[in-house]
Amino acid sequence: MAESSKPILYSYFRSSCSWRVRIALALKNIDYETVAVNLTKDGGQQFSEGFQALNPMKQVPALKIDGITIGQSLAIIEYLEETRPTPRLLPRDPKKRAQVRMVSDLIASGIQPLQNLSVLKQVGQENQLTWAQQAITSGFNALEQILQSTAGRYCVGDEVSMADLCLAPQVANADRFKVDLTPYPTISRINKSLLALEAFHVSHPCRQPDTPPELRA
């Protein structure tokens, strides 16, 4: 395969949305190149003209693959699922698939954006921690309840799905914002199982090409 035809992931080591995609690429054994987009350096490299041309939302991740560029992590994961279906990240069973999408959307729409860098900048330095903790706690209260009825070993049953790709990075965010996870035994248990898997290990924020030396594992 020619070097230039390798997919290119525009990613930031700490971005939980980028981590979701890195897990999918690892699970599906897709070789790719990383282009680091530092969200805090130079006033945020995502605002550069070059990157804005690539992704008008000025966010990571973006994936260049098969001659197209896709932004939005869940859209990327669904594309990978449709073009490289092994291993499956969306169950065949429509009910289970709906549950996977429900959990994924709950995290990707209902929790992560509320504690995202761009939102935290708006609420002011002194309110950031409390704001992030409230956003995550409120989402995790709902998520814990839902997972109690959908979970097996992982978020939905016993197979890793797109929902798990959203869960582990969001728990890492919760840790970073010092959220007490004691009230969320199901979330914690699933997260522990996920972090033991190779794909979650290699894609972890502490093991990326752009991870600062002091944060490396």
Secondary structure, 3 states (H helix, E strand, C coil): CCHHHCCEEEECCCCHHHHHHHHHHHHCCCCCEEEECCCCHHHCHHHCHHHHHHCCCCCCCEEEECCEEEECHHHHHHHHHHHCCCCCCCCCCHHHHHHHHHHHHHHHHHCHHHHCHHHHHHHCHHHHHHHHHHHHHHHHHHHHHHHHHHECCCCCECCCCHHHHHHHHHHHHHHHCCCCCCCCHHHHHHHHHHHCCHHHHHCCHHHCCCCCHHHCC
